[in-house]
């Protein structure tokens, strides 16, 4: 059952990534503009292309073979279209996610985004990919929707709720586009061209004068230390993606998806740990005695919703 450990490890890394994201967009000295941070997140995705070039050498990561460049072929119009859709929706979702993180805790935002994404993914998958509905589907949807409502009611403003839900919907469209991509071509080929699309989409933003000025202005004011933090965080996100993909490959995809709820649990308890250990709020999360119990309840409801929906 080593694949379960891979999935759990991936969700732990995802929790760290989310908390660092919160820190980055909340600190005026790092990279406070969600648009610019989303730009660099997409741009760094191009590093995945390096994995394909490494595949030309006798190399593997911790015994896990890297994607093979020999499996990459000239893309069809369908592959190009789905790759562009995946890039656009991913960027849009990131901007909304980072915007929500600026005004609320990651332990509140990420579960709502995850719950919305899960519900929307199932809905889109049912209509466009013929995804089968599980026996516990309605229970899972009810728990996810209930948890999202509770967080939105007690911890969010209406604007933040709408932004978080918007992020979840666009993440869902992204995942469906990626799934469709893998259905029309091989995994290595689809993954390669989707990463290329991410980079080209990010670069295309520089062609818009207003976007160019915004990105260049923010980049010039960013320190080397902040740049290193941003880059390291995206590397962590990349490693978690590898672990999830390999866990899916080796094990039960439904269980791997259900374990996604662990990310919310990890975010909650990592945040509580750091806030109780340090007088300085280093990760930007706000925890008070009267809200911790609420957060535990909300995370438990949404995590159970994931478990019911995907098993």
N, C-alpha and C positions, 0 to 999 in steps of 0.2 A: 504493500500500500504506500510506496514511496511517493506516488503521484499526489496523494493527499497532502503530504508534507510540502510538496512543491506549491500546491494551491494555497495552503495556509501561509507559507512564506511569502508568496506573491501578495496576498492581502495585507500582510504586515507591512511590506514595502509600500503598498498603495496608501496605507494609512499615514506613513511617514511623509510620502510625497504630498498628500493632501494638506498636512499640517505645515509643511514648508511652503506650499503654494499660498496658504493663508498668511504666513509670515511675510512672504515676498510682496504680495499685493496690498498688504496693510501698512507696510513701512515706506514712508515717503522717500527714504534714503536708498531704497533698493530698486524696485521697479513697480511703482504704484499703478501704472496705467494697464488695465486688463487687456486692452487691444494690443499693446506692444508686447506684453508677456505671451499672449497667444501667438503672435507673429514668431517670436523666437522658439516657442514650443514646436510649432510646425516646422521651422527651419532646422532645428536640431534633429527632427525625425529623419532628415537626410542621412544621418550617421548610420542608419540601418543599411544603406546602400554599401557601406564599408564592409558589413558582414558578408555580403555577397562576394565582394572582392577577396575577402579573407578565405572564402570557400575554395578559391583557386589554390590555396596552400593546404597541406595536411594538418588541419587545425580543428579543434572542437572546444566548446566552452563547458568545462566541468563534465566532460563525457557526452555533451549534447551537441550533435552536429549543427553547424551554422547553415543558414539557407544557401542553396547551391545556385551559383550563377549559370551553371549549365542548363538549368530548368527554365531560364528566362527566355521568352520568345517575343517577337514583334507583337505589340498589343493590337487587338481588334478594336473597332469603334465602340463595341459594347464594353470592353475592358476600360478604355479611355474614359467613357462617359461615367461609369460607376466609380472609377478612381477619382475623377473630378468631384462627383457628388459626395464621396466620402471625405475628401479634403475640405470642401466648403462647409459641410455640416459639422465636421470636427472643429474647425476654426470658430464657427459661430457658437457652438456649444461651449468651447473654452472661454470665449469672451464673456458669456453669460455666467458661467461658473465662477470665474475670477471676480466678476462684478459682485456677485452674491457674497463671495468670501470676504470682500472688503467691508461689508456691513453686518456680517453675522459670523458666528462660530462655525468652524469646519465640522464640528460634531453635530451641528444642526443642518448645515447646508448639504453636505455630502450624502447623508441618508435620504433627504428629500429628492435630490437629483437622482440618486440610485433607484429609489422607489418609482419615481416618474418614468425613468428610462426603462425599467423592467416592465411596467404596465404598457407603455407605448410600444416597446419592442415586441411584446407578445401580440398586441393588436395588429401592428404592421406585419409581423411574421405570419399571422393567421390569414390575412388577406392577400399578401404578396408572395409568401414562401411556403404556404400550406403547412405551417407549423401546427403540430398536434397539441390539443388542449389537454392538460393533465386532469386527473380526477379531483385534485385539490385546488384547481384553478381559482374558483370563486373565493375560497378561503384565503388564498394568497393575495388576490387582488384586494379583498376587503381589508386585510391587515396592512398592506402597503398603503392603500388609500387612507385608512384610519390613522396610521402613524404620520403620514404626510400632513393630514389635516391638523393633528394635534401640535406638531412642530410649528406649522404655519400660524396657528391661532395664538400660541403662547410665546413664541420666540421670534417671529418675523413680522415686519411691516408688510402691508399688502404688496408694495413694490418689490421687496425682496422675494416674497413668495412667487410672484409672477416670473421674476428673473430666474429663480431656481428651477421652476417648472419648465420654463423655456429651454434651459440648458438640458434638462432631462429628455425632453422631446427630441431635440436635435442630436443628442447622443444616441437615442434610439434609431433615428433615421440613419445615422452614421453606421451603427452596428448592422443594420439591415442591408445597407449598401455594401458593406464589407462581406457579409454573408453571401449576398448575391454575386459578388465578385468571385468568391471562392467556388461558387456553383458553376460559373461559366469558364473557369480556367483553373490551373493548378494552384496550390497554396503558394509555392515559391514565386510563381509568375505574378499572381494577384497581389501578393504582399509587396513585391518589388515595385510594381507600377503604382500602387497606392501611395507608397513612400515618396516616389518621384513626384506624384501629383501634389503631395503635401508641400514639398519644397518649391515647386513651380507656382503653386497658389500663393505661398508666402512672398516669393519674389515679385509676383505680379502686383501685389499691393503697393510696392515701391513705385509703380508707374502712376499712381494717383498722387498728385502734389500734396494734398492735405495729409495723406497717410505717410508719405515720405518725410515731411516735416515733423510729424508726430513721432515717428520711429527714430529719426536721426537725433532729434532734440533729447528724447529720453535716453538714447544710447550714450550720448556724450556725457550725460550727468550720472551715469551708472559707474560705480567704482569697479576695480578689478576683483575685489573680494566678493562683491555682489554678483558679478558675472560668473565667478567660480561656483557660487552657491546655486545659481540658476542652472548652470551646466550640469553640476553634480546631481541636482534634483531630477533633471530630465534623464540622466543616465540611470538613476534608480528606477524611474518609471519604465525605461526600456528593459531593464533586467526583470522587473515584475511581469512585463508583457511576455517575455520569453518563458518565464516559469509557468504562467497561465496557459500558454499555447502548448507547452510540453505536457502539462498535467492533463489538458484536454485530449492530447494525442495518446497518452499512456492509459488514461483512466476513463471514468464515467463522466460525460460532459454535463449531465444534469447535476451531479454532486459538485462538480467544479463551480458551476454557476451558483448553486445554493450557498457555497462557501463564501460567495461575494459579500454576504451579510457580515462576515467576520471583520471586514474592513471598518465598518461603522463601530463595532465593539472595540477594535484596536485604537481607533481615533479617540474614542471617549476615554478609555483608560490611560492612554499615553498622555492625553491632555490633563487629566486629573493628577497623574503622577508628577508631571513637571510643574504644575501650578501649586501643588502642596509642598514640593521640595524647594522651590525657589520663591523669594519675595518678589523678584522681577518677572513680569509676564513675558517670557521670551518667545512664546509661540503664538501670541495674540488671541488665545482662547480665554473666555471669561467663565469662571466656575465659582458659584456661590452655593452655600449650604442649601438654600431654598430651591435651587435649580438643578442640582446634581441628580436628585431623585427623579425629576421630570425627564432629564436627558436619558437616564438609564431606562425609564419606561418607554420613551419614544424609540430608542435604539432597539430595545427588546422586541417591540411590536413589529418594526420594519424588518428586523433580522428574521423573525419567525415567518413574516410574509415571504421573504426570499426562500426560506426553507420549504414552505408549503407550495410555492409557485413552481419551483424547479425540481421537486422530487415527487 
